[in-house]
Amino acid sequence: MTHTAHTPHTAAQSPEAHRSHQHGHDDHGHDDSHAQVEILDLDAEVLAEHIASITAWLPVAESPRRIVDLGCGTGAGTFALLARFPDAHVTAVDASAAHLRRLREKACALGVEDRVRTVQADLDTGRPELGTPDLVWASASLHHLADPDRTLRQVHGALAPGGLIAVVELAGFPRFLPEDAPLERPGLEGRCHAAVDRDSAEQMPHRGADWGPKLTAAGFTVEGERPVTVHIDGSRSPAVGRYALSGLRRMRDTAADALTPEDLAALDRLLDTDSPHSVLRRDDLAVRTERTVWAARR
């Protein structure tokens, strides 16, 4: 099944972004933490419809009461799950204190703080107490772990009998520009992605993994696998421009050394918010990305 999201609306994982939350093994300074929080919030806002479609697809016979969001970021998955299952409580787990602070702020703003518990933990170095959840959600988070197979075995042992785990994996970071853009350096974004993908292959060898066999090896029975294609026209929401700006900035941090001086200059023009060439002033942006979701039963 393929879902194409069209109209983004404000809500609260997602997956998405390229997060550094379990996704990152804690804060590396205020500025970097702020940038991570910003892109996670934008990811949640722009991809809200997509996240909701995944939670609606989950094969649950009865609404889960106890949910764990592993690598929760700033709460996109947490809030989508609370909306989908109004009687549920969520334990939100992340390595980043900044992400959890932002999640708690959003929970208070939404009036659901009594349904959320936050746990700061690095899953590579510890085993947080998760209780006996009915559902575990792991969106764009397992690929950040050094030993995700061990974590899957731990989740299998913690889940209630008949409990479900949902794993969402990225095919890659979102793309925003047309392939022939910008005019002076066509294909620039593709070259940035190639550089980022090379770096990611070294830093996160599990990104893009097929989690089906890994879930089976951990003792789960895979009940469903769903590819998800997202294409969101930038004309529908100003958040798409801000999302593109934030995403391209983070790509620049990784790709700069691999780009030619001409490519780097063109990228900097796109990132200059005072420039007439700024990505914020383009009317041809779109969010294009692909993900896969697996649902597996204990």
Backbone as CSV, one residue per row, in Angstrom:
resi,resn,N_x,N_y,N_z,CA_x,CA_y,CA_z,C_x,C_y,C_z
1,MET,0.857,-1.188,0.000,0.000,0.000,0.000,0.885,1.228,0.000
2,THR,0.538,2.200,-0.783,1.297,3.445,-0.846,0.395,4.602,-0.482
3,HIS,0.874,5.446,0.403,0.098,6.609,0.828,0.834,7.853,0.389
4,THR,0.148,8.750,-0.241,0.729,10.032,-0.614,0.059,11.127,0.192
5,ALA,0.864,11.810,1.016,0.322,12.891,1.831,0.275,14.151,0.985
6,HIS,-0.810,14.888,1.069,-0.954,16.082,0.244,-1.009,17.358,1.067
7,THR,-1.839,17.399,2.067,-2.023,18.644,2.783,-1.469,18.522,4.189
8,PRO,-0.292,19.071,4.462,0.249,19.016,5.797,-0.568,19.903,6.735
9,HIS,-0.660,19.490,7.978,-1.336,20.329,8.947,-0.616,20.196,10.266
10,THR,-0.803,21.137,11.114,-0.069,21.121,12.363,-0.564,19.996,13.233
11,ALA,0.375,19.247,13.761,0.081,18.192,14.699,1.395,17.801,15.255
12,ALA,1.244,16.807,15.767,2.474,16.484,16.272,3.008,15.412,15.462
13,GLN,5.698,12.111,15.172,6.998,11.656,14.672,6.708,11.700,14.035
14,SER,7.416,13.139,13.829,7.653,11.996,13.300,9.016,11.582,12.929
15,PRO,8.565,10.520,12.039,9.761,9.982,11.639,10.535,11.088,11.185
16,GLU,10.490,11.040,10.850,11.243,11.599,10.170,11.937,11.928,10.409
17,ALA,12.723,12.912,11.042,13.803,13.556,10.452,15.002,12.880,10.913
18,HIS,15.802,12.709,10.654,17.205,12.591,10.485,17.716,13.070,11.757
19,ARG,17.093,12.577,12.603,17.164,13.106,13.879,18.325,12.589,14.554
20,SER,18.571,13.225,15.549,19.688,12.821,16.289,19.181,12.382,17.610
21,HIS,18.062,11.821,17.743,17.614,11.487,19.066,18.057,10.110,19.392
22,GLN,17.697,9.311,19.746,18.271,7.968,19.885,18.385,7.577,18.497
23,HIS,18.459,8.855,18.427,18.807,9.936,17.575,19.816,10.763,18.312
24,GLY,20.908,10.377,18.413,21.931,11.184,18.990,22.106,10.745,20.383
25,HIS,23.312,10.798,20.872,23.527,10.281,22.204,23.738,11.421,23.165
26,ASP,22.921,12.374,23.124,22.820,13.482,24.045,23.239,14.756,23.392
27,ASP,23.090,15.804,24.116,23.255,17.121,23.517,24.725,17.434,23.295
28,HIS,25.018,18.082,22.182,26.388,18.448,21.845,26.517,19.967,21.803
29,GLY,25.854,20.635,22.719,25.917,22.090,22.741,24.573,22.690,22.431
30,HIS,24.356,23.897,22.929,23.032,24.525,22.833,22.591,24.720,21.389
31,ASP,23.472,25.237,20.546,23.075,25.561,19.186,22.654,24.317,18.424
32,ASP,23.439,23.230,18.553,23.115,22.002,17.848,21.810,21.422,18.370
33,SER,21.608,21.460,19.694,20.369,20.950,20.264,19.174,21.748,19.765
34,HIS,19.323,23.063,19.689,18.229,23.906,19.200,17.888,23.555,17.757
35,ALA,18.917,23.333,16.927,18.682,22.992,15.533,17.991,21.639,15.416
36,GLN,18.377,20.700,16.251,17.741,19.381,16.235,16.276,19.487,16.621
37,VAL,16.002,20.234,17.668,14.615,20.420,18.106,13.794,21.065,17.001
38,GLU,14.378,22.074,16.344,13.660,22.775,15.279,13.278,21.836,14.143
39,ILE,14.229,21.027,13.679,13.916,20.184,12.526,12.967,19.057,12.907
40,LEU,13.042,18.571,14.148,12.094,17.552,14.586,10.684,18.117,14.665
41,ASP,10.554,19.335,15.155,9.234,19.966,15.212,8.672,20.206,13.811
42,LEU,9.523,20.648,12.891,9.081,20.857,11.514,8.722,19.535,10.850
43,ASP,9.506,18.513,11.116,9.223,17.180,10.600,7.834,16.737,11.038
44,ALA,7.542,16.960,12.316,6.235,16.572,12.845,5.107,17.367,12.205
45,GLU,5.318,18.668,12.033,4.272,19.518,11.477,3.980,19.174,10.020
46,VAL,5.030,19.058,9.229,4.841,18.840,7.801,4.335,17.431,7.502
47,LEU,4.792,16.444,8.283,4.458,15.049,8.007,3.330,14.514,8.889
48,ALA,2.573,15.412,9.506,1.541,14.983,10.453,0.535,14.025,9.818
49,GLU,0.096,14.337,8.613,-0.902,13.491,7.958,-0.335,12.097,7.682
50,HIS,0.903,12.068,7.284,1.589,10.803,7.021,1.714,9.964,8.290
51,ILE,2.081,10.596,9.394,2.216,9.870,10.657,0.862,9.314,11.104
52,ALA,-0.165,10.134,10.981,-1.504,9.691,11.362,-1.952,8.499,10.519
53,SER,-1.562,8.487,9.234,-1.958,7.373,8.371,-1.305,6.074,8.818
54,ILE,-0.086,6.160,9.333,0.593,4.956,9.815,-0.058,4.451,11.099
55,THR,-0.355,5.359,12.031,-0.994,4.909,13.277,-2.366,4.311,12.990
56,ALA,-3.077,4.839,11.984,-4.386,4.288,11.628,-4.258,2.891,11.025
57,TRP,-3.130,2.611,10.380,-2.903,1.321,9.719,-2.541,0.206,10.694
58,LEU,-2.052,0.552,11.862,-1.544,-0.464,12.786,-2.601,-1.537,13.070
59,PRO,-2.235,-2.817,13.001,-3.186,-3.910,13.204,-3.437,-4.185,14.679
60,VAL,-4.283,-3.388,15.287,-4.611,-3.569,16.704,-6.083,-3.956,16.827
61,ALA,-6.322,-5.067,17.528,-7.705,-5.513,17.739,-8.360,-4.689,18.839
62,GLU,-7.587,-4.387,19.874,-8.053,-3.556,20.984,-7.095,-2.389,21.142
63,SER,-7.624,-1.236,21.507,-6.768,-0.060,21.669,-5.758,-0.291,22.788
64,PRO,-4.475,-0.093,22.517,-3.463,-0.275,23.569,-3.622,0.788,24.654
65,ARG,-3.349,0.390,25.869,-3.403,1.324,27.003,-2.020,1.832,27.381
66,ARG,-1.000,0.983,27.176,0.372,1.329,27.577,1.260,1.289,26.334
67,ILE,1.789,2.443,25.978,2.594,2.579,24.765,3.970,3.116,25.141
68,VAL,4.997,2.622,24.450,6.356,3.154,24.585,6.791,3.697,23.235
69,ASP,7.295,4.932,23.224,7.845,5.562,22.015,9.361,5.601,22.182
70,LEU,10.064,4.699,21.468,11.517,4.586,21.584,12.196,5.553,20.628
71,GLY,13.019,6.453,21.157,13.632,7.475,20.322,12.582,8.481,19.907
72,CYS,11.919,9.061,20.895,10.693,9.846,20.663,10.946,11.203,20.043
73,GLY,12.189,11.694,20.081,12.435,13.045,19.588,11.615,14.060,20.360
74,THR,10.983,14.983,19.664,10.158,15.988,20.334,8.679,15.587,20.373
75,GLY,8.388,14.332,20.011,7.058,13.807,20.305,6.101,13.611,19.161
76,ALA,6.568,13.647,17.920,5.628,13.488,16.811,4.850,12.186,16.923
77,GLY,5.559,11.080,17.145,4.889,9.797,17.303,4.065,9.742,18.564
78,THR,4.605,10.277,19.636,3.884,10.279,20.920,2.510,10.906,20.776
79,PHE,2.445,12.089,20.170,1.160,12.798,20.110,0.225,12.195,19.066
80,ALA,0.782,11.649,17.997,-0.063,10.956,17.025,-0.693,9.723,17.652
81,LEU,0.066,9.014,18.474,-0.458,7.817,19.131,-1.491,8.173,20.201
82,LEU,-1.258,9.261,20.929,-2.252,9.697,21.922,-3.556,10.091,21.248
83,ALA,-3.458,10.705,20.070,-4.670,11.077,19.331,-5.386,9.842,18.794
84,ARG,-4.620,8.864,18.337,-5.200,7.652,17.764,-5.834,6.777,18.839
85,PHE,-5.216,6.752,20.017,-5.682,5.878,21.104,-5.971,6.734,22.337
86,PRO,-7.179,7.271,22.463,-7.470,8.274,23.490,-7.427,7.761,24.926
87,ASP,-7.389,6.450,25.127,-7.288,5.919,26.492,-5.863,5.515,26.858
88,ALA,-4.921,5.766,25.965,-3.549,5.298,26.169,-2.708,6.301,26.943
89,HIS,-1.668,5.765,27.583,-0.598,6.551,28.172,0.699,6.158,27.477
90,VAL,1.578,7.142,27.250,2.814,6.907,26.512,4.020,7.175,27.401
91,THR,4.957,6.228,27.392,6.282,6.457,27.959,7.202,6.831,26.809
92,ALA,7.694,8.063,26.806,8.512,8.601,25.722,9.976,8.539,26.130
93,VAL,10.778,7.795,25.357,12.178,7.527,25.704,13.092,8.172,24.680
94,ASP,14.090,8.927,25.147,15.051,9.548,24.244,16.339,9.811,25.010
95,ALA,17.457,9.856,24.272,18.740,10.160,24.894,18.930,11.644,25.154
96,SER,18.157,12.487,24.488,18.378,13.928,24.543,17.457,14.614,25.550
97,ALA,18.060,15.310,26.504,17.270,16.072,27.473,16.524,17.211,26.788
98,ALA,17.142,17.820,25.769,16.492,18.928,25.068,15.230,18.459,24.352
99,HIS,15.286,17.292,23.735,14.104,16.763,23.057,12.981,16.487,24.045
100,LEU,13.330,15.911,25.175,12.307,15.581,26.171,11.704,16.841,26.791
101,ARG,12.515,17.872,26.987,11.965,19.134,27.487,10.935,19.686,26.517
102,ARG,11.279,19.668,25.238,10.344,20.167,24.232,9.083,19.311,24.172
103,LEU,9.231,18.014,24.295,8.068,17.125,24.298,7.141,17.453,25.467
104,ARG,7.719,17.682,26.643,6.879,18.009,27.804,6.171,19.344,27.612
105,GLU,6.872,20.320,27.005,6.227,21.608,26.719,5.013,21.415,25.816
106,LYS,5.178,20.590,24.790,4.073,20.366,23.859,2.943,19.587,24.523
107,ALA,3.287,18.647,25.380,2.256,17.889,26.087,1.413,18.811,26.958
108,CYS,2.068,19.749,27.631,1.331,20.711,28.460,0.450,21.603,27.593
109,ALA,0.986,22.057,26.467,0.211,22.931,25.581,-1.015,22.216,25.031
110,LEU,-0.896,20.919,24.818,-2.011,20.130,24.291,-2.934,19.600,25.377
111,GLY,-2.554,19.799,26.634,-3.385,19.336,27.746,-3.342,17.833,27.970
112,VAL,-2.240,17.180,27.560,-2.148,15.722,27.727,-0.961,15.334,28.610
113,GLU,-0.478,16.285,29.413,0.708,15.989,30.219,0.497,14.831,31.185
114,ASP,-0.757,14.598,31.603,-1.022,13.498,32.525,-1.018,12.140,31.833
115,ARG,-0.883,12.142,30.511,-0.863,10.881,29.756,0.524,10.557,29.209
116,VAL,1.513,11.369,29.601,2.866,11.201,29.055,3.872,11.110,30.201
117,ARG,4.751,10.129,30.108,5.895,10.016,31.013,7.151,10.026,30.161
118,THR,8.140,10.855,30.531,9.377,10.918,29.757,10.497,10.203,30.512
119,VAL,11.341,9.522,29.748,12.481,8.793,30.301,13.705,9.123,29.470
120,GLN,14.733,9.717,30.085,15.973,9.972,29.366,16.862,8.750,29.493
121,ALA,17.207,8.142,28.370,18.024,6.930,28.392,18.668,6.721,27.036
122,ASP,19.893,6.264,27.046,20.599,5.855,25.842,20.467,4.342,25.755
123,LEU,19.779,3.855,24.757,19.491,2.425,24.659,20.740,1.598,24.385
124,ASP,21.822,2.237,23.947,23.061,1.500,23.735,23.805,1.232,25.038
125,THR,23.548,2.041,26.045,24.322,1.908,27.282,23.487,1.511,28.485
126,GLY,22.180,1.484,28.348,21.332,1.139,29.480,20.068,0.451,29.029
127,ARG,19.299,0.015,30.008,18.026,-0.644,29.731,16.961,0.008,30.601
128,PRO,16.302,1.031,30.077,15.309,1.737,30.897,14.135,0.842,31.254
129,GLU,13.502,1.131,32.358,12.322,0.391,32.783,11.128,0.864,31.965
130,LEU,10.601,-0.016,31.152,9.521,0.342,30.238,8.182,-0.230,30.660
131,GLY,8.163,-0.972,31.763,6.912,-1.604,32.150,6.587,-2.760,31.210
132,THR,5.293,-2.987,31.023,4.826,-4.058,30.127,3.909,-3.431,29.089
133,PRO,4.471,-2.819,28.063,3.640,-2.086,27.105,2.835,-3.017,26.205
134,ASP,1.730,-2.480,25.702,0.931,-3.182,24.692,1.424,-2.864,23.290
135,LEU,2.077,-1.702,23.149,2.558,-1.249,21.840,3.874,-0.501,22.026
136,VAL,4.856,-0.841,21.204,6.115,-0.095,21.156,6.253,0.503,19.761
137,TRP,6.536,1.799,19.721,6.690,2.555,18.467,8.147,2.959,18.350
138,ALA,8.785,2.598,17.237,10.194,2.957,17.010,10.308,3.516,15.601
139,SER,10.268,4.827,15.491,10.245,5.476,14.186,11.543,6.213,13.928
140,ALA,12.271,5.767,12.909,13.543,6.386,12.527,14.500,6.474,13.702
141,SER,14.458,5.466,14.553,15.298,5.500,15.746,16.210,4.284,15.864
142,LEU,15.769,3.109,15.442,16.587,1.911,15.637,17.904,1.991,14.877
143,HIS,17.906,2.701,13.734,19.143,2.736,12.946,20.237,3.562,13.612
144,HIS,19.895,4.283,14.665,20.910,5.036,15.401,21.631,4.180,16.430
145,LEU,21.159,2.982,16.677,21.720,2.146,17.730,22.892,1.327,17.221
146,ALA,23.861,1.093,18.113,24.997,0.251,17.760,24.574,-1.209,17.654
147,ASP,23.610,-1.623,18.499,23.165,-3.019,18.503,21.639,-3.070,18.555
148,PRO,20.974,-2.739,17.441,19.510,-2.748,17.452,18.916,-4.125,17.667
149,ASP,19.644,-5.185,17.297,19.117,-6.536,17.497,18.920,-6.820,18.988
150,ARG,19.855,-6.356,19.803,19.711,-6.540,21.250,18.498,-5.775,21.763
151,THR,18.311,-4.554,21.279,17.155,-3.772,21.718,15.849,-4.442,21.309
152,LEU,15.799,-5.013,20.099,14.585,-5.710,19.674,14.301,-6.909,20.569
153,ARG,15.339,-7.629,20.975,15.122,-8.761,21.891,14.609,-8.268,23.243
154,GLN,15.136,-7.134,23.708,14.672,-6.574,24.973,13.213,-6.134,24.877
155,VAL,12.850,-5.521,23.764,11.460,-5.110,23.562,10.555,-6.334,23.543
156,HIS,10.994,-7.388,22.868,10.187,-8.615,22.820,9.928,-9.152,24.217
157,GLY,10.955,-9.103,25.058,10.788,-9.587,26.418,9.906,-8.700,27.272
158,ALA,9.873,-7.390,26.970,9.093,-6.455,27.782,7.636,-6.387,27.369
159,LEU,7.337,-6.600,26.094,5.966,-6.454,25.591,5.002,-7.405,26.293
160,ALA,3.785,-6.939,26.456,2.728,-7.815,26.948,2.483,-8.923,25.927
161,PRO,2.050,-10.108,26.370,1.721,-11.169,25.411,0.727,-10.665,24.367
162,GLY,1.047,-10.893,23.101,0.205,-10.386,22.029,0.457,-8.946,21.683
163,GLY,1.426,-8.309,22.358,1.733,-6.903,22.108,2.360,-6.690,20.745
164,LEU,2.358,-5.444,20.306,2.777,-5.089,18.949,3.954,-4.130,18.990
165,ILE,4.877,-4.301,18.044,5.915,-3.295,17.811,5.744,-2.766,16.394
166,ALA,5.855,-1.446,16.261,5.811,-0.797,14.947,7.164,-0.138,14.712
167,VAL,7.804,-0.490,13.610,9.113,0.063,13.247,8.962,0.836,11.946
168,VAL,9.387,2.090,11.943,9.364,2.914,10.738,10.804,3.223,10.353
169,GLU,11.148,2.963,9.089,12.514,3.202,8.607,12.495,4.137,7.405
170,LEU,13.551,4.948,7.312,13.689,5.913,6.231,14.446,5.314,5.061
171,ALA,14.018,5.632,3.854,14.823,5.316,2.682,15.966,6.321,2.544
172,GLY,15.789,7.502,3.100,16.799,8.550,3.047,16.188,9.846,3.532
173,PHE,16.987,10.898,3.549,16.490,12.192,3.978,15.536,12.755,2.922
174,PRO,14.609,13.608,3.316,13.687,14.183,2.340,14.414,15.022,1.292
175,ARG,13.807,15.124,0.113,14.272,16.017,-0.938,13.246,17.125,-1.109
176,PHE,13.722,18.298,-1.506,12.866,19.478,-1.556,12.865,20.186,-2.911
177,LEU,13.984,20.171,-3.621,14.143,20.963,-4.841,13.833,20.131,-6.088
178,PRO,13.407,20.772,-7.170,13.332,20.071,-8.449,14.734,19.605,-8.863
179,GLU,14.784,18.560,-9.675,16.080,18.008,-10.062,16.905,18.990,-10.885
180,ASP,16.255,19.922,-11.585,17.004,20.875,-12.416,17.336,22.166,-11.676
181,ALA,17.201,22.156,-10.357,17.475,23.357,-9.562,18.773,23.174,-8.765
182,PRO,19.395,24.335,-8.411,19.102,25.680,-8.887,19.605,25.872,-10.314
183,LEU,19.207,26.951,-10.920,19.485,27.176,-12.337,20.976,27.093,-12.658
184,GLU,21.807,27.665,-11.767,23.239,27.721,-12.056,23.957,26.406,-11.729
185,ARG,23.342,25.533,-10.919,23.980,24.264,-10.538,22.916,23.164,-10.478
186,PRO,22.336,22.762,-11.612,21.281,21.740,-11.610,21.760,20.453,-10.934
187,GLY,20.845,19.817,-10.216,21.183,18.562,-9.550,21.947,18.718,-8.254
188,LEU,22.030,19.944,-7.740,22.807,20.205,-6.519,22.334,19.342,-5.355
189,GLU,21.031,19.270,-5.161,20.528,18.529,-3.998,20.904,17.052,-4.090
190,GLY,20.867,16.493,-5.289,21.253,15.099,-5.456,22.701,14.865,-5.061
191,ARG,23.582,15.807,-5.392,24.994,15.671,-5.023,25.173,15.806,-3.516
192,CYS,24.386,16.675,-2.894,24.419,16.781,-1.427,23.975,15.470,-0.786
193,HIS,22.915,14.889,-1.315,22.424,13.621,-0.773,23.458,12.514,-0.913
194,ALA,24.152,12.477,-2.051,25.170,11.447,-2.246,26.257,11.554,-1.182
195,ALA,26.666,12.781,-0.864,27.692,12.980,0.162,27.167,12.580,1.540
196,VAL,25.923,12.962,1.841,25.331,12.618,3.137,25.156,11.106,3.258
197,ASP,24.745,10.463,2.158,24.543,9.010,2.197,25.850,8.276,2.458
198,ARG,26.946,8.762,1.876,28.247,8.131,2.148,28.605,8.256,3.616
199,ASP,28.360,9.419,4.186,28.658,9.625,5.599,27.745,8.757,6.465
200,SER,26.459,8.693,6.114,25.509,7.917,6.905,25.843,6.433,6.873
201,ALA,26.330,5.948,5.723,26.673,4.530,5.621,27.765,4.158,6.613
202,GLU,28.657,5.116,6.898,29.711,4.867,7.875,29.215,5.046,9.303
203,GLN,28.428,6.101,9.522,28.002,6.434,10.875,26.794,5.630,11.324
204,MET,25.887,5.297,10.398,24.651,4.580,10.737,24.443,3.442,9.745
205,PRO,25.170,2.339,9.909,25.079,1.247,8.932,23.710,0.583,8.862
206,HIS,22.866,0.810,9.861,21.546,0.176,9.865,20.467,1.049,9.223
207,ARG,20.827,2.273,8.806,19.816,3.117,8.181,19.375,2.501,6.858
208,GLY,18.075,2.441,6.655,17.535,1.811,5.456,17.447,0.309,5.536
209,ALA,17.667,-0.262,6.728,17.665,-1.720,6.883,16.280,-2.307,6.627
210,ASP,16.278,-3.583,6.248,15.043,-4.360,6.181,14.825,-4.946,7.569
211,TRP,13.883,-4.366,8.307,13.695,-4.775,9.698,12.854,-6.035,9.839
212,GLY,12.235,-6.497,8.760,11.427,-7.712,8.846,12.203,-8.912,9.364
213,PRO,13.328,-9.294,8.717,14.117,-10.423,9.227,14.671,-10.194,10.630
214,LYS,15.018,-8.963,10.938,15.535,-8.681,12.270,14.444,-8.861,13.332
215,LEU,13.222,-8.457,13.010,12.110,-8.661,13.935,11.833,-10.156,14.130
216,THR,11.870,-10.895,13.035,11.656,-12.340,13.133,12.739,-12.993,13.986
217,ALA,13.992,-12.590,13.782,15.103,-13.157,14.549,14.983,-12.848,16.039
218,ALA,14.336,-11.719,16.366,14.153,-11.343,17.775,12.974,-12.066,18.408
219,GLY,12.228,-12.860,17.629,11.124,-13.634,18.173,9.746,-13.132,17.800
220,PHE,9.675,-12.057,17.025,8.376,-11.499,16.640,7.806,-12.218,15.416
221,THR,6.501,-12.091,15.252,5.823,-12.513,14.035,5.413,-11.256,13.278
222,VAL,5.975,-11.069,12.089,5.661,-9.877,11.303,4.260,-10.025,10.721
223,GLU,3.389,-9.067,11.031,2.001,-9.123,10.562,1.727,-8.192,9.393
224,GLY,2.605,-7.252,9.140,2.368,-6.336,8.026,3.609,-5.538,7.712
225,GLU,3.762,-5.210,6.433,4.842,-4.342,5.967,4.233,-3.398,4.947
226,ARG,4.495,-2.110,5.107,3.834,-1.109,4.270,4.820,-0.065,3.790
227,PRO,5.044,0.028,2.483,5.829,1.147,1.969,4.982,2.415,1.960
228,VAL,5.590,3.523,2.272,4.884,4.805,2.341,5.633,5.821,1.488
229,THR,4.951,6.361,0.500,5.518,7.415,-0.327,4.873,8.740,0.049
230,VAL,5.697,9.727,0.345,5.207,11.045,0.745,5.588,12.063,-0.318
231,HIS,4.619,12.820,-0.780,4.880,13.939,-1.694,3.948,15.075,-1.273
232,ILE,4.533,16.107,-0.704,3.764,17.229,-0.178,4.159,18.484,-0.934
233,ASP,3.221,19.064,-1.639,3.459,20.273,-2.432,3.736,21.450,-1.501
234,GLY,4.847,22.133,-1.742,5.232,23.241,-0.875,4.270,24.406,-0.890
235,SER,3.416,24.497,-1.917,2.466,25.603,-1.967,1.375,25.458,-0.912
236,ARG,1.269,24.287,-0.318,0.195,24.051,0.654,0.490,24.624,2.039
237,SER,1.779,24.840,2.346,2.103,25.279,3.702,3.440,25.998,3.726
238,PRO,3.523,27.143,4.415,4.810,27.828,4.558,5.808,27.020,5.371
239,ALA,5.331,26.041,6.127,6.239,25.207,6.914,7.173,24.405,6.017
240,VAL,6.759,24.119,4.784,7.617,23.354,3.875,8.894,24.129,3.576
241,GLY,8.796,25.435,3.368,9.982,26.234,3.132,10.925,26.223,4.322
242,ARG,10.378,26.370,5.515,11.217,26.341,6.719,11.830,24.961,6.934
243,TYR,11.066,23.923,6.589,11.557,22.549,6.696,12.716,22.331,5.718
244,ALA,12.565,22.835,4.488,13.633,22.719,3.494,14.878,23.469,3.952
245,LEU,14.697,24.675,4.482,15.827,25.464,4.956,16.577,24.719,6.056
246,SER,15.834,24.193,7.034,16.462,23.492,8.145,17.155,22.219,7.672
247,GLY,16.485,21.478,6.778,17.076,20.238,6.290,18.326,20.469,5.461
248,LEU,18.295,21.474,4.582,19.468,21.765,3.757,20.629,22.302,4.594
249,ARG,20.315,23.049,5.646,21.384,23.511,6.541,22.108,22.328,7.172
250,ARG,21.331,21.359,7.628,21.958,20.200,8.266,22.739,19.376,7.241
251,MET,22.231,19.300,6.011,22.975,18.587,4.985,24.286,19.294,4.674
252,ARG,24.266,20.629,4.690,25.494,21.366,4.423,26.571,21.013,5.431
253,ASP,26.199,20.861,6.697,27.166,20.526,7.736,27.915,19.245,7.405
254,THR,27.211,18.294,6.809,27.820,17.002,6.499,28.494,16.994,5.138
255,ALA,27.881,17.645,4.156,28.319,17.510,2.767,29.357,18.533,2.333
256,ALA,29.604,19.573,3.120,30.419,20.708,2.660,31.769,20.278,2.101
257,ASP,32.457,19.391,2.797,33.809,19.010,2.366,33.799,18.233,1.055
258,ALA,32.659,17.638,0.702,32.583,16.817,-0.510,32.092,17.609,-1.722
259,LEU,31.650,18.847,-1.500,31.099,19.646,-2.592,32.176,20.486,-3.262
260,THR,31.972,20.771,-4.542,32.873,21.693,-5.233,32.613,23.106,-4.723
261,PRO,33.560,24.030,-4.909,33.319,25.410,-4.499,32.069,26.001,-5.160
262,GLU,31.816,25.631,-6.420,30.643,26.150,-7.125,29.356,25.623,-6.490
263,ASP,29.340,24.333,-6.143,28.157,23.768,-5.493,27.948,24.389,-4.117
264,LEU,29.015,24.556,-3.380,28.894,25.120,-2.039,28.375,26.554,-2.107
265,ALA,28.850,27.328,-3.076,28.378,28.710,-3.231,26.894,28.730,-3.587
266,ALA,26.461,27.829,-4.456,25.045,27.767,-4.831,24.196,27.357,-3.639
267,LEU,24.689,26.403,-2.840,23.953,25.980,-1.651,23.840,27.122,-0.655
268,ASP,24.915,27.874,-0.481,24.879,28.997,0.462,23.907,30.083,0.012
269,ARG,23.759,30.267,-1.294,22.759,31.229,-1.771,21.344,30.756,-1.404
270,LEU,21.112,29.469,-1.503,19.795,28.926,-1.119,19.540,29.100,0.378
271,LEU,20.603,29.041,1.165,20.466,29.098,2.620,20.494,30.526,3.174
272,ASP,20.812,31.485,2.330,20.865,32.886,2.752,19.448,33.452,2.756
273,THR,18.871,33.606,3.926,17.465,34.025,4.014,17.255,35.462,3.564
274,ASP,18.339,36.235,3.420,18.211,37.604,2.929,18.385,37.696,1.411
275,SER,18.711,36.582,0.793,18.984,36.581,-0.641,17.705,36.360,-1.443
276,PRO,17.600,36.964,-2.621,16.447,36.666,-3.486,16.446,35.219,-3.970
277,HIS,17.588,34.535,-3.811,17.692,33.131,-4.216,17.398,32.174,-3.060
278,SER,17.013,32.725,-1.919,16.751,31.894,-0.738,15.724,30.813,-1.026
279,VAL,15.933,29.657,-0.412,14.963,28.568,-0.553,13.585,28.999,-0.046
280,LEU,13.551,29.955,0.878,12.274,30.432,1.413,11.458,31.201,0.377
281,ARG,12.121,31.645,-0.695,11.429,32.428,-1.719,11.073,31.606,-2.961
282,ARG,11.359,30.317,-2.919,11.045,29.463,-4.069,9.589,29.023,-4.004
283,ASP,8.965,28.919,-5.170,7.578,28.461,-5.226,7.460,27.071,-5.840
284,ASP,8.614,26.364,-5.925,8.599,25.040,-6.552,9.070,23.943,-5.598
285,LEU,8.977,24.205,-4.303,9.421,23.212,-3.318,8.375,22.111,-3.141
286,ALA,8.846,20.943,-2.767,7.973,19.840,-2.374,8.763,18.959,-1.420
287,VAL,8.070,18.284,-0.525,8.707,17.304,0.356,8.491,15.933,-0.264
288,ARG,9.589,15.277,-0.626,9.527,13.963,-1.247,10.380,13.003,-0.429
289,THR,9.762,11.942,0.048,10.499,10.970,0.837,9.775,9.632,0.811
290,GLU,10.471,8.601,1.210,9.886,7.267,1.285,10.258,6.624,2.602
291,ARG,9.332,5.849,3.129,9.561,5.123,4.372,8.944,3.745,4.246
292,THR,9.288,2.885,5.146,8.637,1.576,5.257,8.289,1.360,6.715
293,VAL,7.109,0.798,6.961,6.687,0.491,8.326,6.411,-0.996,8.429
294,TRP,6.890,-1.580,9.513,6.634,-2.987,9.834,5.832,-3.052,11.126
295,ALA,4.866,-3.949,11.185,4.126,-4.228,12.418,4.353,-5.690,12.754
296,ALA,4.816,-5.948,13.970,5.154,-7.311,14.361,4.601,-7.605,15.759
297,ARG,4.190,-8.830,15.938,3.505,-9.238,17.175,4.404,-10.126,18.016
298,ARG,4.315,-9.930,19.336,4.977,-10.869,20.232,4.140,-12.132,20.306
